[in-house]
């Protein structure tokens, strides 16, 4: 059984949309995902502490407001027979809500998947041994991905505006569909499945 590692937010859970929904409602704004250019959401006119609070609030969001990526669910389906590790930058104290979100996606897509959940802000410092031997991994953070790629070159960067400077340098995959409008440019509706030849070959083999 192959080991596969998923980040959660930005890969499976569309936390950016949930945060922007809360922000727009509170401040009567109209920010969209494609407007965000920075991974840490510094585009928003808020302090670092206020942005952190929005993340915490999104972690605990009710299931009826939970959003996830169609492409992220497709990837989970592709890896149903693998040993799946979710390694998230969320704090451990939110693991109840994190598991609830993962289980919601699995149930909503009729997926049966055994998984392990771990917490780490840097990931490569705490779980280098897992990343080194895994078949592949999916990560959206531009900073973390570059570190992980030095350990194992079988990973895929999940494409968002905030990591577009790396698109030409690393294998990428987009989990957004056309309706979610994650980008400033137009993709056809099938593009959320894969954005690179290595990714197409990887999925076709499964």
Rosetta blueprint (number, residue, H / E / L):
1 X L
2 X L
3 X E
4 X E
5 X E
6 X E
7 X L
8 X L
9 X E
10 X L
11 X L
12 X L
13 X E
14 X L
15 X H
16 X H
17 X H
18 X H
19 X H
20 X H
21 X H
22 X H
23 X H
24 X H
25 X H
26 X H
27 X H
28 X L
29 X L
30 X L
31 X L
32 X L
33 X H
34 X H
35 X H
36 X L
37 X L
38 X L
39 X L
40 X L
41 X L
42 X L
43 X L
44 X L
45 X L
46 X L
47 X L
48 X H
49 X H
50 X H
51 X H
52 X H
53 X H
54 X H
55 X H
56 X H
57 X H
58 X H
59 X H
60 X L
61 X L
62 X L
63 X H
64 X H
65 X H
66 X L
67 X L
68 X E
69 X L
70 X H
71 X H
72 X H
73 X H
74 X H
75 X H
76 X H
77 X H
78 X H
79 X L
80 X L
81 X L
82 X L
83 X E
84 X E
85 X E
86 X E
87 X E
88 X E
89 X L
90 X L
91 X L
92 X H
93 X H
94 X H
95 X H
96 X H
97 X H
98 X H
99 X H
100 X H
101 X H
102 X H
103 X H
104 X H
105 X H
106 X H
107 X H
108 X H
109 X L
110 X L
111 X L
112 X L
113 X L
114 X L
115 X E
116 X E
117 X E
118 X E
119 X E
120 X L
121 X L
122 X L
123 X L
124 X L
125 X L
126 X L
127 X L
128 X H
129 X H
130 X H
131 X H
132 X H
133 X H
134 X L
135 X L
136 X E
137 X E
138 X E
139 X E
140 X L
141 X L
142 X H
143 X H
144 X H
145 X H
146 X H
147 X H
148 X H
149 X H
150 X H
151 X H
152 X L
153 X L
154 X L
155 X L
156 X E
157 X E
158 X E
159 X L
160 X L
161 X H
162 X H
163 X H
164 X H
165 X H
166 X H
167 X L
168 X L
169 X L
170 X L
171 X L
172 X E
173 X E
174 X L
175 X L
176 X L
177 X L
178 X H
179 X H
180 X H
181 X L
182 X L
183 X L
184 X L
185 X L
186 X L
187 X L
188 X L
189 X L
190 X L
191 X L
192 X L
193 X L
194 X L
195 X L
196 X L
197 X H
198 X H
199 X H
200 X H
201 X H
202 X H
203 X H
204 X H
205 X L
206 X L
